[in-house]
């Protein structure tokens, strides 16, 4: 099985833009235990303000300006809601 894109978006929002992509993958991206690979970002003036991803070796985490914080992945709908809550809060 190959990675399958299950969700993607890119749009202007306020002073910046949001964009993201979520794939269903055949095997978890270590150390994550779920079968999703994702990256979501809110960019203002060319700088990441909020970001969520599950990079190999780091697992699920989010970026809040320059701070990296562990993130507990539940499912894709919750991921998208959590991301948008953070974007709304930081705007």
C-alpha positions in Angstrom: 0.0 0.0 0.0 1.2 3.5 -0.9 0.6 6.6 1.1 -2.9 8.0 0.3 -3.6 11.7 0.7 -6.8 12.0 2.8 -6.9 15.8 3.3 -5.2 18.9 2.0 -5.9 22.6 2.0 -4.2 25.9 1.3 -5.9 29.3 1.8 -5.4 32.8 3.0 -6.5 33.5 6.5 -6.2 36.9 8.2 -2.7 38.3 7.7 -1.3 35.0 6.6 -2.1 31.6 5.1 -2.9 28.1 6.4 -1.9 25.0 4.5 -1.6 21.4 5.3 -1.7 17.8 4.1 -2.6 14.5 5.8 -1.6 11.1 4.4 -2.7 7.7 5.5 0.5 5.6 5.4 1.1 1.9 5.4 3.2 1.9 8.6 3.4 4.4 11.5 6.1 7.1 11.3 8.2 6.3 14.3 7.8 7.0 17.1 4.1 7.7 16.3 1.9 4.7 16.6 -0.9 5.7 14.2 -0.9 5.4 10.4 -1.0 9.1 9.5 1.7 11.5 8.3 0.8 15.2 8.5 2.1 18.7 8.3 -0.1 21.7 9.0 1.2 25.3 9.1 0.0 28.9 9.6 2.4 31.3 8.1 2.5 35.1 8.5 5.0 37.3 6.7 7.0 34.3 5.6 7.4 32.9 9.1 5.7 29.8 10.7 3.5 30.9 13.6 1.8 27.6 14.3 2.7 24.2 12.9 1.8 20.6 13.5 3.7 17.6 12.2 4.9 14.1 13.0 8.5 14.1 11.8 10.4 10.8 11.9 12.3 10.5 15.1 10.3 13.3 16.9 6.8 12.0 16.7 3.6 14.1 17.0 4.3 17.6 18.0 3.3 21.2 17.4 5.2 24.5 17.0 3.9 27.6 18.7 6.1 30.4 17.4 9.6 29.2 18.3 8.5 26.6 20.9 8.1 22.9 20.1 5.5 21.1 22.2 4.5 17.4 22.2 1.1 16.7 20.7 -1.3 13.8 21.6 -2.7 12.6 18.2 -6.3 11.3 18.6 -7.6 11.2 15.0 -7.6 13.4 11.9 -10.7 15.4 12.7 -9.4 16.3 16.2 -6.0 17.2 14.7 -7.6 19.7 12.3 -9.8 21.2 15.0 -6.8 21.5 17.4 -4.7 23.2 14.7 -7.5 25.7 13.9 -8.1 26.5 17.6 -4.4 27.4 17.9 -4.4 29.5 14.7 -7.5 31.4 16.0 -5.9 31.9 19.4 -2.7 33.3 18.0 -4.2 35.6 15.3 
